């Protein structure tokens, strides 16, 4: 299910950058985002695909002190480094 256009940017709050997430970006084609705590994996996937015009292979989520973190793995056709530069990681 793809979220309504007005909700897409509310699902994804911002990129989450740590040493571990930078290592995952280089080695495993993954990025981490802080997302709305109520967002489902399907909503996160739809929002990422529509905002960054890419294909998401898998979404994992975890609840931490800063909120809900989504770890997004992209398909081999898309580079997490390119998407990260558009998301403001660099």
Order of alpha helices (4+ residues) and beta strands (2+ residues): alpha-beta-alpha-beta-alpha-beta-beta-alpha
